[in-house]
Amino acid sequence: MSCGGLVDARITVSGGNELTELESLQEWLTDSAELRGRVMACELPPPPGALGPVLDAILLALAPGSVATAAATAVVSWLRHRAGGVRVEIELPDGRRLTLAADRVRELTDAQLRGQLADLLTALAPAADAGAASVAEPGQASSSRATAGGRGRRSKTDG
């Protein structure tokens, strides 16, 4: 995984305005009390002529139990509020990649949504278990390009 640090998941967004969507997801995740200090920005150097770094991915330090549950719930909830073909890809340390699409998540019944969350939690569980042993200080990363936090608060009804 790029950006280094002690992370259990690298999250990217495709479709729509990718940078805006990724920033929105980062804010959504940092609004969750269970995830505060566990969400980091993987930033690239600014392109020539631009000011400031560019958000490339969201890094997430997981732990068993409520942290993995909060992460899965937040990602699925965020996707339900997206329009069009927005997709979230979650890359795990073992190389597995999980892809969720907004158009498919929005169409799920309550029972199907619970099943989707259960599947996502099952996939995140090994990373969360490993993260509990390796992450001593949530929010700390070994790379200078990984920075903690979001960019402010916003309502969960923002689309």
C-alpha positions in Angstrom: 0.0 0.0 0.0 1.3 3.5 -0.8 1.7 6.2 1.8 3.1 3.8 4.4 2.1 4.0 8.0 0.3 1.5 10.2 -2.9 1.1 8.3 -5.4 -1.7 7.8 -7.3 -0.3 4.8 -6.6 2.1 1.9 -9.8 3.6 0.5 -10.2 5.2 -2.9 -13.2 6.6 -4.8 -13.9 6.4 -8.5 -16.6 8.0 -10.5 -18.1 11.5 -10.3 -15.7 14.2 -9.2 -13.3 11.8 -7.5 -11.4 14.4 -5.4 -14.6 16.0 -4.1 -16.1 12.5 -3.4 -13.0 11.3 -1.6 -12.9 14.5 0.5 -16.6 14.0 1.3 -16.0 10.4 2.4 -13.0 11.5 4.6 -15.3 14.0 6.3 -18.0 11.4 6.7 -15.6 8.9 8.3 -14.0 11.5 10.7 -17.5 12.5 11.9 -17.8 9.0 13.4 -16.7 9.1 17.1 -15.4 5.5 16.8 -13.2 6.4 13.9 -11.7 9.7 15.1 -7.9 9.5 15.1 -8.0 6.4 12.9 -8.7 8.2 9.6 -5.7 9.6 7.7 -5.2 11.3 4.4 -2.8 9.9 1.9 -1.7 13.0 0.0 0.4 13.4 -3.1 2.7 16.4 -3.7 0.9 19.2 -5.6 1.2 19.2 -9.4 3.3 22.0 -10.9 1.5 25.3 -10.5 -0.9 24.1 -7.9 -0.9 25.0 -4.2 -1.1 22.3 -1.5 -1.1 18.5 -1.7 -3.7 16.5 -3.4 -5.8 13.8 -1.6 -5.0 10.4 -3.1 -6.6 8.0 -0.7 -8.0 7.6 2.8 -6.0 5.4 5.2 -7.9 3.7 8.0 -6.4 2.0 11.1 -8.9 -0.7 12.2 -9.4 -2.5 15.5 -11.8 -5.4 16.4 -15.3 -4.7 17.3 -16.9 -1.3 17.1 -14.2 0.3 15.0 -14.6 -2.1 12.1 -18.4 -1.9 12.5 -18.3 1.9 12.4 -16.1 1.9 9.3 -18.3 -0.5 7.4 -21.5 1.3 8.4 -20.0 4.7 7.6 -18.8 3.7 4.1 -22.2 2.0 3.2 -24.2 4.9 4.6 -22.0 7.4 2.7 -22.5 5.5 -0.5 -26.3 5.5 -0.1 -26.2 9.3 -0.3 -24.2 9.4 -3.5 -25.6 9.8 -7.0 -24.4 8.2 -10.2 -21.7 5.7 -10.6 -19.6 6.5 -7.5 -17.6 3.4 -6.4 -15.5 2.9 -3.3 -12.6 0.5 -3.3 -11.1 -0.8 -0.1 -7.6 -2.3 -0.3 -6.5 -4.5 2.6 -2.9 -5.3 3.6 -3.2 -8.9 2.2 -3.9 -7.5 -1.3 -7.7 -8.1 -1.3 -9.8 -5.4 -2.8 -13.4 -4.8 -2.0 -15.5 -2.6 -4.3 -18.9 -1.1 -3.5 -21.0 0.8 -5.9 -23.4 3.6 -4.9 -26.1 2.6 -7.4 -26.1 -1.0 -6.1 -26.1 0.0 -2.4 -29.0 2.4 -2.9 -31.1 -0.3 -4.3 -30.7 -2.7 -1.4 -33.6 -3.7 0.8 -33.0 -3.5 4.6 -32.3 -7.2 4.8 -29.9 -7.0 1.8 -28.2 -4.0 3.4 -27.6 -5.9 6.6 -26.1 -8.7 4.5 -23.8 -6.3 2.7 -22.6 -4.9 6.0 -22.1 -8.4 7.4 -20.0 -9.3 4.3 -18.0 -6.1 4.6 -17.3 -6.8 8.3 -16.2 -10.3 7.5 -13.8 -9.0 5.0 -12.5 -6.3 7.3 -12.2 -8.6 10.4 -8.7 -10.0 9.6 -7.3 -6.5 9.1 -9.0 -5.3 12.2 -7.6 -8.2 14.3 -4.1 -7.5 12.9 -4.5 -3.8 13.5 -5.3 -4.3 17.1 -1.8 -5.8 17.6 0.1 -3.3 15.4 -1.5 0.1 16.0 -0.4 1.5 19.3 -1.4 5.1 18.7 -4.4 5.6 16.4 -3.9 8.4 13.9 -0.1 8.1 13.9 1.5 7.2 10.5 5.1 6.6 9.6 4.9 8.6 6.4 5.0 12.4 6.3 2.3 12.2 3.5 -0.3 10.6 5.8 -2.1 13.2 7.9 -4.9 12.7 10.4 -8.4 14.1 10.3 -11.0 15.6 8.1 -11.8 19.1 6.9 -14.7 20.1 9.2 -18.2 19.0 10.0 -21.1 18.5 7.7 -24.6 17.1 7.9 -25.1 13.4 7.1 -27.8 14.6 4.6 -25.2 16.3 2.3 -25.3 14.5 -1.0 
